[in-house]
Every structure is written in structure tokens, then in C-alpha cells.
């Protein structure tokens, strides 16, 4: 039960810091996605299925909001850099004649 209390306190602190203007929206969504992900793992470990589902949805929503509001710009640049180096190989389909 102690880890659940710690996660709740951390999430409450993140919400209060966001409302007080101490955390930018991108940072808030990143922190909440991370904490909700930890909550989902903890709920699966404790066999709390409904809590795990709720935490998984919260993780997905916060991660999406972080990514779509510019939080993943560095990651996007790195992925584009890797994509430029990728060279696809054209393969002919097998002929059955």
C-alpha cells in the first residue's frame, strides 16, 4: 500500500505545481504519463485489473498530449535522422511460372 500512497502524493504534487505555474504543460504531461505508467505496473503486480486499465488509459492520454504538444521534438528529429539513413531494398515477388 505504501507505493500507492507515494504515487498519489507525487501525482498530487505534480498537479499542484502545474496549477501554480511551476511546471510547463509539456513537463506536466511527461511527469503524469510516467507516474501513471508506474501506477499501471503496480496495479498489474497487485492484480487490481480496473486500476491497471485506468492507469494505462491515463498513461496513453498524457503521453499523447506530451508528444502532440512538442514534447517529443528531440525524439522526432532523431527518428527522422535515422529514417534518412535507411535504404529500403526492393524485392521482387516470387514468380510461380
C-alpha positions as CSV (number, residue, x, y, z in Angstrom):
1,X,0.0,0.0,0.0
2,X,2.9,2.3,0.6
3,X,3.9,2.6,-3.1
4,X,0.3,3.6,-4.0
5,X,0.4,6.4,-1.4
6,X,3.8,7.6,-2.8
7,X,2.4,7.6,-6.3
8,X,-0.7,9.5,-5.2
9,X,1.4,12.1,-3.4
10,X,3.7,12.6,-6.4
11,X,0.8,13.0,-8.8
12,X,-0.9,15.5,-6.4
13,X,2.4,17.4,-6.2
14,X,2.7,17.5,-10.0
15,X,-0.9,18.8,-10.3
16,X,-0.3,21.5,-7.7
17,X,3.0,22.5,-9.3
18,X,1.2,22.7,-12.7
19,X,-1.6,24.8,-11.3
20,X,0.9,27.1,-9.6
21,X,2.7,27.6,-12.9
22,X,5.9,25.9,-11.8
23,X,5.7,23.2,-14.5
24,X,5.1,23.8,-18.2
25,X,2.3,21.8,-19.8
26,X,4.7,19.5,-21.6
27,X,6.6,18.7,-18.5
28,X,3.4,18.1,-16.6
29,X,2.1,15.6,-19.1
30,X,5.5,13.9,-19.2
31,X,5.6,13.5,-15.4
32,X,1.9,12.4,-15.2
33,X,2.5,9.8,-18.0
34,X,5.5,8.4,-16.2
35,X,3.7,8.2,-12.8
36,X,0.5,6.7,-14.4
37,X,2.7,4.1,-16.1
38,X,4.3,3.2,-12.7
39,X,0.8,3.0,-11.3
40,X,-0.3,0.7,-14.1
41,X,2.7,-1.6,-13.4
42,X,2.0,-1.5,-9.7
43,X,-1.7,-2.3,-10.3
44,X,-0.9,-5.3,-12.5
45,X,1.5,-6.6,-9.9
46,X,-1.2,-6.3,-7.2
47,X,-3.8,-7.8,-9.5
48,X,-6.0,-4.7,-9.5
49,X,-7.4,-5.0,-13.0
50,X,-9.7,-2.0,-13.1
51,X,-7.0,0.3,-11.6
52,X,-4.5,-1.1,-14.1
53,X,-6.8,-0.2,-17.0
54,X,-7.5,3.3,-15.7
55,X,-3.8,3.9,-15.2
56,X,-3.0,2.5,-18.7
57,X,-5.5,4.9,-20.3
58,X,-4.1,7.8,-18.3
59,X,-0.6,6.9,-19.4
60,X,-1.7,6.8,-23.0
61,X,-3.6,10.2,-22.8
62,X,-0.8,12.0,-21.1
63,X,1.9,10.5,-23.4
64,X,-0.1,11.5,-26.4
65,X,-0.6,15.1,-25.1
66,X,3.1,15.3,-24.3
67,X,4.0,14.0,-27.8
68,X,1.5,16.1,-29.7
69,X,2.4,19.4,-28.0
70,X,6.0,19.4,-28.9
71,X,7.4,17.2,-26.1
72,X,8.8,14.7,-28.5
73,X,10.6,17.1,-30.8
74,X,14.0,15.8,-30.0
75,X,12.9,12.2,-30.4
76,X,11.2,13.1,-33.7
77,X,14.4,14.7,-35.0
78,X,16.4,11.6,-34.1
79,X,13.9,9.3,-35.8
80,X,14.0,11.5,-39.0
81,X,17.8,11.3,-38.9
82,X,17.6,7.5,-38.7
83,X,15.0,7.4,-41.4
84,X,17.2,9.4,-43.8
85,X,19.9,6.8,-43.4
86,X,17.6,3.9,-44.1
87,X,17.7,2.5,-47.6
88,X,14.9,0.1,-48.5
89,X,15.7,-3.0,-50.5
90,X,13.4,-3.6,-53.4
91,X,12.4,-7.3,-53.5
92,X,10.7,-8.9,-56.4
93,X,7.8,-11.1,-55.7
94,X,8.3,-14.8,-56.4
95,X,7.2,-15.9,-59.9
96,X,5.2,-19.1,-59.9
97,X,5.7,-19.8,-63.6
